[in-house]
Amino acid sequence: MMYFTQAEIDRIILEDLPLHDETTRALGLPDAPGDLTYTARQPGVLAGMAPLRRLAQSLGLRAEPLAADGDATVPGQAVLRLHGNAHALHITWRQGLNLLEYLGGIATATRQMVDAARAGNPRIQVAGTRKAHPGARRLQHYAVLCGGGMVHRAGLSESILVFAQHRAFLPGVDMAQLVARAKAHSPEKFVLIEAENEDEALAAARAAADGVQLDKMTPGQLAALVPRLRALQPRLILNAAGGIHPDNAAQYAASGVDVLVTSSLYNARAADFGATMRAA
């Protein structure tokens, strides 16, 4: 689903291993064969297996996957078993748990949001933003994908998203001129305008923007505005952003928008996994 570079995997290893494992050195731990098994302790959605398997293989361990990213897990379910030498198993142990728990929490929260939203609109998409933790965005985006969501915008180079902060530096440029300028300079890029009120949204639709991101509007406001925007431009992509959570996702989805955009997924409570190690 996503490719993780060796440099990314090495950073995860080196973060926890700046020199060596001092505990195994101090204890004189034999470098004997063994295995390490990761087990889910609660229901959820699995994420983090792909980078964890790459990490383990980079340290010379043999990975025996027992489940796949995106699978639903139940308490007591073993998801991965690693085989190899004790030193590599101990290096992998904690970072492996970190990947499964933090990414699993995001994937589980994403699945819950998607399920809630599709009760209001079966075709709705839930998108994670780039407002992720610095340095962890690709991993967090991966977890959103594992949970059945999509990536709203991987980075600044991907698409054109015009905020009020951009317009503040272009006081003499109206919406039509702004959209025309963006399309002239980047004809292959999707042009999305964030609108904070009805007037801005209607102006963006009239200016032939490809999409409008409706920020911090209530489901009721959206339900009234969406038909007017569609009348101006039937193929307009409409995003709702701000204040969306599982309790109101169905209402937002039922308003007629195409995508629910949220960064709340990255603040999900971590999943709970156990790790059992034994000598062979």
C-alpha positions in Angstrom: 0.0 0.0 0.0 2.9 2.4 0.9 6.6 1.9 0.3 8.8 2.7 3.3 12.4 3.4 2.4 15.4 1.8 4.1 16.3 5.3 5.3 12.9 5.6 7.1 13.4 2.1 8.7 16.9 2.9 9.7 15.7 6.1 11.4 13.3 4.0 13.5 16.1 1.6 14.5 18.6 4.3 15.3 16.2 6.4 17.3 16.2 3.6 19.9 19.8 2.3 19.2 22.1 5.3 19.0 25.1 3.0 19.9 24.1 -0.4 21.2 21.8 -2.2 23.6 23.5 -1.4 26.9 21.2 -3.8 28.9 22.1 -6.9 26.8 25.8 -5.8 27.0 25.8 -5.3 30.7 24.0 -8.6 31.4 26.1 -10.5 29.0 23.0 -11.8 27.3 23.8 -14.7 25.0 23.1 -14.1 21.4 21.0 -17.2 21.3 18.0 -18.0 19.0 14.5 -17.2 20.1 11.2 -15.7 19.0 9.0 -12.7 19.7 5.2 -12.7 19.4 3.0 -9.6 19.3 -0.5 -10.1 20.5 -3.6 -7.8 20.4 -5.1 -7.1 23.8 -8.2 -5.3 22.6 -10.4 -5.1 19.5 -9.2 -2.8 16.8 -7.8 -2.4 13.4 -4.2 -3.5 12.7 -1.7 -1.0 11.3 2.1 -0.9 11.4 2.9 -4.4 10.2 4.5 -3.3 7.0 7.2 -1.0 8.6 7.6 -3.5 11.5 8.3 -6.4 9.1 10.9 -4.3 7.2 12.5 -3.2 10.5 12.8 -6.8 11.7 14.2 -8.0 8.4 16.7 -5.2 8.4 18.0 -6.7 11.7 18.2 -10.2 10.3 15.0 -11.5 11.8 12.6 -13.8 10.0 9.0 -12.4 10.1 6.0 -14.8 10.3 2.9 -12.6 9.7 -0.3 -13.9 11.3 -2.5 -11.0 10.2 -2.3 -8.1 7.8 -2.6 -4.3 8.1 -6.2 -3.3 7.9 -7.5 -6.5 9.5 -9.8 -6.3 12.5 -8.2 -7.8 15.6 -9.7 -9.4 18.7 -8.2 -9.7 22.2 -5.6 -12.5 22.5 -5.0 -12.6 18.7 -1.3 -13.1 17.7 -0.5 -10.8 14.7 3.2 -11.3 14.2 5.9 -13.7 15.2 9.6 -12.9 14.7 12.4 -15.5 14.7 16.1 -14.8 15.2 18.9 -14.0 17.6 18.2 -12.5 21.1 20.1 -9.3 20.4 18.0 -8.4 17.3 14.8 -9.5 19.0 15.5 -7.1 21.9 16.3 -4.2 19.6 13.0 -4.8 17.7 10.8 -5.4 20.7 9.9 -1.9 21.9 9.9 -0.1 18.5 7.7 -2.8 17.2 5.2 -2.2 20.0 5.3 1.5 19.3 4.5 1.0 15.6 1.6 -1.4 16.3 0.1 0.6 19.2 0.3 4.2 17.8 -0.6 3.3 14.2 -3.2 0.8 15.3 -4.9 3.5 17.4 -5.1 5.8 14.4 -6.3 3.0 12.1 -9.0 2.0 14.6 -10.2 5.6 15.0 -10.3 6.0 11.2 -12.4 2.9 10.8 -14.8 4.1 13.5 -15.1 7.5 11.8 -15.6 5.9 8.4 -18.3 3.6 9.7 -20.1 6.4 11.5 -19.9 8.7 8.4 -21.2 6.1 6.0 -24.3 5.6 8.1 -25.2 9.1 6.7 -23.8 8.7 3.2 -22.4 5.3 1.9 -20.2 7.1 -0.6 -18.5 9.6 1.8 -14.7 9.6 2.2 -12.8 10.4 5.4 -9.5 12.1 4.9 -6.6 12.7 7.2 -4.9 16.0 6.9 -1.2 17.0 6.9 -1.6 18.3 10.4 0.2 15.2 11.6 3.0 14.9 14.2 6.3 16.3 12.7 8.5 13.5 11.4 5.7 10.9 11.6 3.4 12.1 8.8 4.0 9.2 6.4 3.5 6.6 9.2 0.3 8.3 10.4 -1.0 8.7 6.8 -0.3 5.0 6.4 -2.4 4.2 9.5 -5.3 6.3 8.1 -5.1 4.2 4.9 -5.1 1.0 6.9 -8.3 2.2 8.7 -10.1 2.7 5.4 -9.6 6.5 5.1 -7.7 8.5 2.5 -5.0 11.1 2.6 -6.3 14.6 2.1 -3.0 16.2 1.1 0.3 14.5 1.6 2.2 17.8 1.4 2.4 21.3 -0.1 3.6 20.1 -3.5 0.6 17.8 -4.1 -2.2 20.2 -4.9 -3.3 23.8 -4.7 -5.2 24.7 -1.5 -5.9 28.4 -1.1 -6.5 29.6 2.5 -7.5 33.0 3.8 -3.8 33.3 4.8 -2.8 33.3 1.1 -5.5 35.8 0.1 -4.3 38.1 2.8 -1.2 38.8 0.7 -3.3 39.3 -2.5 -5.7 42.1 -1.5 -6.4 43.2 -5.0 -7.0 39.8 -6.5 -10.6 38.6 -6.5 -11.7 34.9 -6.4 -12.0 34.6 -10.2 -8.6 36.1 -10.8 -7.1 33.9 -8.1 -8.4 30.7 -9.5 -7.5 31.7 -13.1 -3.9 32.5 -11.9 -3.6 29.2 -10.2 -4.9 27.2 -13.2 -2.7 29.1 -15.6 0.5 28.4 -13.6 -0.5 24.8 -12.6 -2.9 23.5 -15.2 -2.5 19.9 -14.1 -3.2 20.6 -10.4 -6.5 20.4 -8.5 -7.4 23.9 -7.2 -9.2 23.8 -3.9 -10.4 26.9 -2.1 -11.1 27.0 1.6 -14.2 29.0 2.4 -15.1 30.2 5.9 -18.6 31.4 5.0 -21.3 31.1 2.4 -20.2 34.1 0.3 -16.7 32.8 -0.1 -18.0 29.3 -1.1 -20.3 30.7 -3.7 -17.6 32.9 -5.1 -15.2 30.0 -5.4 -17.9 27.9 -7.2 -18.6 30.8 -9.6 -14.8 31.1 -10.2 -14.6 27.5 -11.5 -12.5 26.2 -8.6 -12.2 22.4 -8.7 -13.3 22.1 -5.1 -14.3 24.1 -2.1 -13.4 23.2 1.5 -16.1 24.4 3.8 -14.5 25.2 7.1 -16.2 25.0 10.5 -19.8 25.0 9.2 -22.6 23.1 11.0 -24.3 20.2 9.3 -27.4 22.3 8.9 -25.5 25.1 7.2 -23.9 22.7 4.8 -27.2 21.0 4.0 -28.6 24.4 2.9 -25.4 25.5 1.0 -24.4 22.3 -0.8 -27.4 22.4 -3.3 -26.7 26.0 -4.2 -23.0 25.1 -4.9 -24.0 22.1 -7.0 -26.4 24.2 -9.0 -23.5 26.5 -9.9 -21.1 23.7 -10.7 -22.4 20.1 -10.6 -19.0 18.5 -10.6 -17.6 20.6 -7.8 -15.8 18.6 -5.0 -17.0 19.6 -1.6 -15.1 19.0 1.6 -16.3 19.6 5.1 -13.6 20.4 7.7 -13.5 21.4 11.4 -15.2 19.9 14.4 -16.0 16.5 12.8 -16.0 13.5 15.1 -17.7 10.1 15.2 -20.8 11.4 17.0 -21.6 13.9 14.3 -19.9 12.3 11.2 -23.2 10.9 9.9 -24.8 14.3 10.0 -21.9 15.9 8.2 -21.9 13.1 5.6 -25.6 13.4 5.0 -25.3 17.1 4.2 -24.1 16.2 0.7 -20.4 16.9 0.8 -17.9 14.4 -0.7 -15.2 14.3 1.9 -14.9 14.8 5.6 -11.5 16.3 6.4 -10.1 15.8 9.9 -6.8 15.8 11.9 -8.4 14.4 15.0 -7.4 10.9 13.9 -3.8 11.5 14.9 -4.8 12.1 18.5 -6.4 8.7 18.8 -5.7 6.6 21.9 -3.0 4.1 21.3 -4.0 0.5 20.7 -2.9 -2.1 23.3 -0.5 -4.9 22.3 1.5 -7.4 24.3 4.9 -8.9 23.4 6.1 -12.3 24.5 9.7 -13.3 24.0 11.2 -16.8 24.6 14.4 -18.6 23.9 14.2 -21.3 21.3 
